[in-house]
Amino acid sequence: MISPRSHDFASPDKSKMQALPVDCIKDNSTTDFDLYVEAAGMLTLYAQAEYRWSRDELSRLVASGHQQLFYPTVHKPRAEVYLKLHRLASLDTESHPRLRIVNLTAAAAEMTRVLYDHEITPSIIARTGEIAHAMVNCIKADPLCITALGLLVNHDEYTYYHSARVAAYGLAIAVFMGESDEHKLRDLALGSLLHDVGKSKIERGILGRKGALGPKEWVEIKKHPEYGAAMLEASGLGLVPQQIILHHHERFDGTGYPHQLTDKEILEEVKIAAFADVFDALTTNRPYQVTRTRFEALALIRDRLLPNLHQESYNAMVELLAGKIRKYA
């Protein structure tokens, strides 16, 4: 018999509840909303918000005759986010790295779409962490797999795929430079995947503009690092992901934003993410810029941008795209 986890014996009004099939709850996932079990016509709290599930417990629920649980209608937005996250394709962890990285960036792009459309919940952060971990394992296996990433995407999809490619490029650079610590690499990937989340607070018409932005629109765009940091302040992210979100537009000479930091004030992980961010932006098909190959983008960075970007990241990307193996393998 399943025992409820509640000391509150007042049964909620079932007309104000929504059903959730137990088979929609995934093993090792976290539900961000209260869930109630029904017995003898009464609803009793079974799992409070932020409860982590196990396969054994889900099996016991079904074996006890509980095919569905119930959540308050006021929690419907969070339940919808949970369902969207776990309808994403299972993360590819087995195929060749060059196919795997393509599949993982597609999953990350769908994750970003959810981020833009819903409030940030622990489920979203957890799922992003899973994608980051899978990307770390993929790129540690073969940093050259980044050459399989498509250069051009539909303009309307840029926002969603950009962060995924920034994470992939940043990880490849870090691994090439000799970083092997999985925790550090995961932090780099997590911060990169979330680096533009503050843009979800920017008017969609500005983000989707088919031409160059005006001065007032650039002022608004430049607020996105601070928006993102504020959105994730209580998420439990570590220092490195938070710094990537807040400072990926800082430049070595202090002309960046939002805090005009200089070279020595910027974490190396932020420098790597910032380089990857610029590199991907330059190689993406945008209505207001010339389409560049990867090597044309590197030439532009070398000739015009490098004094204010990370030299070591530039060197690593040149060698990676030339097909070199890990520098410190």
C-alpha positions as CSV (number, residue, x, y, z in Angstrom):
1,M,0.0,0.0,0.0
2,I,1.2,3.5,-0.9
3,S,1.4,5.9,2.1
4,P,0.7,9.6,1.5
5,R,3.4,12.1,2.7
6,S,1.1,14.6,4.2
7,H,0.0,15.6,7.7
8,D,-2.7,17.8,6.2
9,F,-5.9,15.7,6.2
10,A,-8.1,18.3,4.4
11,S,-8.9,17.0,1.0
12,P,-8.7,19.5,-1.8
13,D,-11.6,20.3,-4.1
14,K,-11.2,17.8,-7.0
15,S,-12.8,20.4,-9.4
16,K,-9.7,22.5,-8.9
17,M,-7.3,19.7,-9.7
18,Q,-5.8,18.3,-12.9
19,A,-5.0,14.6,-13.5
20,L,-1.4,13.5,-14.4
21,P,-1.0,9.9,-15.6
22,V,1.7,8.2,-13.6
23,D,3.4,7.0,-16.8
24,C,4.1,10.6,-17.7
25,I,6.4,10.9,-14.7
26,K,10.0,9.9,-15.6
27,D,12.5,8.0,-13.5
28,N,15.0,10.3,-11.7
29,S,13.0,13.4,-12.7
30,T,11.8,16.2,-10.4
31,T,8.2,17.5,-10.4
32,D,8.0,21.2,-9.6
33,F,4.4,21.0,-8.3
34,D,2.4,19.2,-5.6
35,L,1.0,15.9,-6.5
36,Y,-2.0,14.2,-4.7
37,V,-3.0,10.6,-4.6
38,E,-6.7,9.6,-4.5
39,A,-8.0,6.9,-2.1
40,A,-11.6,6.3,-1.0
41,G,-12.7,9.4,-2.8
42,M,-10.3,11.6,-1.0
43,L,-7.2,13.5,-2.3
44,T,-4.2,13.5,-0.1
45,L,-0.8,15.2,-0.7
46,Y,1.6,12.5,-1.8
47,A,4.6,14.4,-3.2
48,Q,5.5,18.0,-2.5
49,A,7.0,20.3,-5.2
50,E,10.6,19.5,-6.1
51,Y,10.2,15.8,-5.3
52,R,12.6,13.5,-7.1
53,W,11.1,10.2,-8.4
54,S,12.5,6.7,-8.8
55,R,11.5,3.9,-11.1
56,D,10.7,1.6,-8.2
57,E,8.4,4.1,-6.6
58,L,6.6,4.8,-9.8
59,S,6.2,1.0,-10.3
60,R,4.8,0.6,-6.8
61,L,2.2,3.4,-7.5
62,V,0.9,1.6,-10.6
63,A,0.9,-1.8,-8.8
64,S,-1.2,-0.3,-6.1
65,G,-3.8,0.8,-8.6
66,H,-2.8,4.4,-8.9
67,Q,-2.8,5.1,-12.6
68,Q,-2.9,8.9,-12.1
69,L,-2.0,11.6,-9.6
70,F,-3.6,15.0,-9.3
71,Y,-2.1,18.5,-9.1
72,P,-3.7,21.9,-8.4
73,T,-4.9,23.7,-11.5
74,V,-2.9,26.7,-10.4
75,H,0.2,24.6,-11.0
76,K,-0.8,23.8,-14.6
77,P,1.9,26.0,-16.2
78,R,4.6,24.1,-14.3
79,A,3.1,20.8,-15.1
80,E,3.1,21.7,-18.8
81,V,6.8,22.6,-18.6
82,Y,7.6,19.3,-17.0
83,L,5.7,17.4,-19.7
84,K,7.4,19.4,-22.5
85,L,10.8,18.7,-21.1
86,H,10.3,15.0,-20.8
87,R,8.8,14.7,-24.3
88,L,12.1,15.9,-25.7
89,A,14.0,13.1,-27.4
90,S,16.1,11.0,-25.1
91,L,19.6,12.3,-25.0
92,D,21.9,10.5,-27.4
93,T,24.8,9.0,-25.4
94,E,25.9,6.1,-27.6
95,S,26.3,7.1,-31.3
96,H,29.5,8.4,-32.9
97,P,30.5,11.8,-31.4
98,R,30.0,13.6,-34.8
99,L,26.4,12.4,-35.0
100,R,25.8,12.7,-31.2
101,I,26.8,16.4,-31.1
102,V,24.2,17.2,-33.8
103,N,21.5,15.4,-31.9
104,L,22.5,17.0,-28.6
105,T,22.5,20.5,-30.1
106,A,19.0,19.8,-31.4
107,A,17.9,18.7,-27.9
108,A,19.5,21.8,-26.4
109,A,17.7,24.0,-29.0
110,E,14.3,22.6,-27.9
111,M,15.3,23.1,-24.3
112,T,16.0,26.8,-25.1
113,R,12.6,27.1,-26.7
114,V,11.0,26.0,-23.4
115,L,13.2,28.4,-21.5
116,Y,11.9,31.3,-23.6
117,D,8.3,30.3,-23.3
118,H,8.0,29.5,-19.6
119,E,9.2,30.5,-16.1
120,I,12.4,28.8,-15.0
121,T,11.8,25.9,-12.8
122,P,14.1,23.3,-11.1
123,S,13.0,20.8,-13.8
124,I,14.3,23.2,-16.5
125,I,17.7,23.6,-14.7
126,A,18.0,19.9,-14.1
127,R,17.3,19.1,-17.7
128,T,19.8,21.7,-18.9
129,G,22.3,20.1,-16.6
130,E,21.7,16.7,-18.2
131,I,22.3,18.1,-21.6
132,A,25.4,19.9,-20.4
133,H,26.8,16.6,-19.0
134,A,26.0,14.7,-22.2
135,M,27.8,17.4,-24.3
136,V,30.8,17.2,-22.0
137,N,31.1,13.4,-22.5
138,C,30.7,13.8,-26.3
139,I,33.3,16.4,-26.8
140,K,35.8,14.8,-24.4
141,A,35.5,11.7,-26.7
142,D,36.2,13.8,-29.8
143,P,36.7,17.6,-29.7
144,L,36.8,17.6,-33.5
145,C,33.1,16.6,-33.6
146,I,32.2,20.3,-33.6
147,T,33.1,20.3,-37.3
148,A,29.8,18.4,-37.9
149,L,27.7,21.2,-36.6
150,G,25.8,23.0,-39.4
151,L,27.0,26.4,-40.2
152,L,23.7,28.0,-41.2
153,V,20.3,27.7,-39.7
154,N,17.0,29.4,-40.5
155,H,17.1,32.9,-39.1
156,D,14.0,32.2,-36.9
157,E,15.8,29.3,-35.3
158,Y,19.0,31.2,-34.6
159,T,18.0,32.1,-31.0
160,Y,17.4,28.5,-30.1
161,Y,20.4,26.9,-31.7
162,H,22.9,29.6,-30.9
163,S,23.4,28.7,-27.2
164,A,23.8,25.0,-28.0
165,R,26.6,25.7,-30.5
166,V,28.3,28.2,-28.1
167,A,28.4,25.4,-25.5
168,A,29.8,22.9,-28.0
169,Y,32.5,25.3,-29.3
170,G,33.4,26.4,-25.8
171,L,33.8,22.8,-24.6
172,A,35.9,21.8,-27.6
173,I,38.2,24.8,-27.0
174,A,38.5,24.0,-23.2
175,V,39.2,20.3,-23.9
176,F,41.8,21.2,-26.6
177,M,43.5,23.5,-24.1
178,G,43.9,20.6,-21.7
179,E,40.9,20.9,-19.4
180,S,39.7,17.5,-18.3
181,D,37.8,18.2,-15.0
182,E,34.2,17.2,-15.7
183,H,32.8,19.5,-13.1
184,K,34.6,22.5,-14.6
185,L,33.6,21.5,-18.1
186,R,30.0,21.0,-17.0
187,D,29.9,24.5,-15.5
188,L,31.2,25.9,-18.8
189,A,28.6,24.0,-20.8
190,L,25.8,25.0,-18.4
191,G,26.7,28.6,-18.4
192,S,26.9,28.6,-22.2
193,L,23.6,26.9,-22.6
194,L,22.0,29.5,-20.4
195,H,24.1,32.5,-21.4
196,D,21.3,34.3,-23.4
197,V,18.3,33.3,-21.3
198,G,17.8,37.0,-20.4
199,K,16.8,37.6,-24.0
200,S,13.5,35.9,-23.1
201,K,12.7,39.2,-21.4
202,I,13.4,41.2,-24.6
203,E,10.5,42.0,-27.0
204,R,10.2,39.3,-29.6
205,G,10.0,41.9,-32.3
206,I,13.5,43.1,-31.5
207,L,14.9,39.6,-31.3
208,G,13.4,38.6,-34.6
209,R,14.2,41.8,-36.5
210,K,15.1,41.1,-40.1
211,G,17.4,44.1,-40.3
212,A,19.9,46.0,-38.3
213,L,18.8,47.2,-34.9
214,G,18.5,50.9,-34.0
215,P,20.2,52.6,-31.0
216,K,17.2,52.2,-28.7
217,E,16.9,48.6,-29.6
218,W,20.5,48.0,-28.8
219,V,20.1,49.6,-25.4
220,E,17.4,47.1,-24.7
221,I,19.4,44.1,-26.1
222,K,22.3,45.1,-23.8
223,K,20.2,44.5,-20.8
224,H,19.9,40.7,-21.4
225,P,23.0,39.6,-19.3
226,E,21.6,41.3,-16.2
227,Y,18.1,40.0,-16.9
228,G,19.5,36.5,-17.2
229,A,21.5,36.8,-14.0
230,A,18.5,38.0,-12.1
231,M,16.3,35.2,-13.5
232,L,18.7,32.6,-12.3
233,E,19.9,34.2,-9.1
234,A,18.0,31.7,-6.9
235,S,18.5,28.7,-9.2
236,G,21.5,27.3,-7.3
237,L,23.9,27.7,-10.3
238,G,27.6,27.9,-9.3
239,L,29.8,31.0,-9.7
240,V,31.1,30.0,-13.2
241,P,27.7,29.6,-14.9
242,Q,26.4,32.8,-13.3
243,Q,29.5,34.7,-14.5
244,I,29.1,33.4,-18.0
245,I,25.5,34.6,-18.1
246,L,26.4,38.0,-16.7
247,H,29.7,38.8,-18.4
248,H,29.9,37.1,-21.8
249,H,29.7,40.5,-23.5
250,E,32.6,42.0,-21.5
251,R,35.8,42.8,-23.5
252,F,39.4,43.0,-22.4
253,D,39.7,46.8,-22.9
254,G,36.7,47.6,-20.7
255,T,34.4,48.5,-23.6
256,G,32.0,45.6,-23.0
257,Y,28.8,45.4,-21.0
258,P,27.3,45.4,-18.4
259,H,30.2,46.2,-16.0
260,Q,33.0,47.3,-18.3
261,L,35.4,44.7,-16.9
262,T,38.9,44.4,-18.2
263,D,41.1,41.4,-19.1
264,K,42.2,40.5,-15.5
265,E,38.7,40.8,-14.1
266,I,37.2,38.2,-16.4
267,L,37.2,34.5,-15.6
268,E,38.9,32.3,-18.1
269,E,35.7,30.3,-18.6
270,V,33.9,33.5,-19.4
271,K,36.6,34.4,-21.9
272,I,36.1,31.0,-23.6
273,A,32.3,31.4,-23.7
274,A,32.6,35.0,-25.0
275,F,34.9,33.8,-27.9
276,A,32.5,31.0,-28.8
277,D,29.6,33.4,-28.7
278,V,31.3,35.8,-31.1
279,F,32.5,33.0,-33.4
280,D,29.1,31.5,-33.7
281,A,27.4,34.9,-34.3
282,L,29.9,35.6,-37.1
283,T,29.3,32.3,-38.9
284,T,25.5,32.5,-38.8
285,N,23.3,33.6,-41.7
286,R,21.8,36.9,-40.6
287,P,19.8,39.4,-42.8
288,Y,22.1,42.3,-41.8
289,Q,25.5,40.7,-42.1
290,V,27.6,38.9,-44.7
291,T,27.6,35.1,-44.5
292,R,31.0,33.9,-43.5
293,T,32.7,30.5,-43.5
294,R,34.4,29.5,-40.3
295,F,37.8,30.4,-41.6
296,E,36.5,33.8,-42.8
297,A,35.2,34.4,-39.3
298,L,38.5,33.5,-37.7
299,A,40.3,35.9,-40.1
300,L,37.9,38.7,-39.1
301,I,38.5,37.9,-35.4
302,R,42.3,37.9,-35.9
303,D,42.4,41.1,-37.9
304,R,39.8,43.2,-36.0
305,L,38.6,41.7,-32.7
306,L,41.4,39.6,-31.2
307,P,42.9,42.3,-28.9
308,N,39.7,42.1,-26.9
309,L,39.0,38.4,-27.1
310,H,40.8,35.3,-25.8
311,Q,43.9,34.6,-27.8
312,E,44.1,31.0,-26.5
313,S,40.6,30.3,-27.6
314,Y,41.4,31.7,-31.1
315,N,44.5,29.5,-31.3
316,A,42.5,26.4,-30.2
317,M,39.7,27.0,-32.7
318,V,42.2,27.4,-35.6
319,E,43.8,24.1,-34.8
320,L,40.5,22.3,-34.2
321,L,39.1,23.4,-37.5
322,A,42.3,22.4,-39.2
323,G,41.6,18.9,-37.8
324,K,44.3,18.8,-35.1
325,I,44.1,16.4,-32.2
326,R,43.9,17.6,-28.6
327,K,46.9,19.7,-27.8
328,Y,47.6,17.9,-24.5
329,A,46.2,14.5,-25.3
